[in-house]
Amino acid sequence: MKTRLLHKILSPAWIAAIIAAGLLLFLGYEALTWPDVSALKTRNPKTTAFIELYKQKQKKSGKKAHFSWKWVPYDEISPELKRAVLVAE
């Protein structure tokens, strides 16, 4: 009896179903936890994780964090820099 159950569980159809279920669970998790970046299309972020890390390091070393940035339109960014960012990802 146990061997029939084991053969049934280990059948290719069951293995495929388990893999498919795992894939669906993974994709569902990814869809639910993926960050929403649509706001970045119209608004610049007030801060970033890198800026916050820089502030934290400066504070720990007893220095004041000074930084500034200037937002530029996407069309003004050189194609080489865009490509470099994609490659670095």
ChimeraX attribute file (.defattr): number of C-alpha atoms within 10 A of each C-alpha:
attribute: neighborCount
match mode: 1-to-1
recipient: residues
	/A:1	5
	/A:2	7
	/A:3	8
	/A:4	9
	/A:5	10
	/A:6	10
	/A:7	11
	/A:8	13
	/A:9	13
	/A:10	12
	/A:11	12
	/A:12	11
	/A:13	11
	/A:14	13
	/A:15	13
	/A:16	12
	/A:17	12
	/A:18	13
	/A:19	12
	/A:20	12
	/A:21	12
	/A:22	12
	/A:23	12
	/A:24	12
	/A:25	12
	/A:26	12
	/A:27	12
	/A:28	12
	/A:29	11
	/A:30	11
	/A:31	10
	/A:32	9
	/A:33	9
	/A:34	9
	/A:35	8
	/A:36	7
	/A:37	7
	/A:38	8
	/A:39	9
	/A:40	9
	/A:41	7
	/A:42	7
	/A:43	8
	/A:44	9
	/A:45	8
	/A:46	6
	/A:47	8
	/A:48	9
	/A:49	8
	/A:50	9
	/A:51	13
	/A:52	12
	/A:53	11
	/A:54	15
	/A:55	17
	/A:56	15
	/A:57	14
	/A:58	14
	/A:59	12
	/A:60	10
	/A:61	9
	/A:62	9
	/A:63	11
	/A:64	12
	/A:65	13
	/A:66	8
	/A:67	8
	/A:68	4
	/A:69	5
	/A:70	4
	/A:71	6
	/A:72	8
	/A:73	6
	/A:74	9
	/A:75	7
	/A:76	7
	/A:77	10
	/A:78	10
	/A:79	11
	/A:80	9
	/A:81	10
	/A:82	12
	/A:83	11
	/A:84	11
	/A:85	10
	/A:86	9
	/A:87	8
	/A:88	7
	/A:89	6
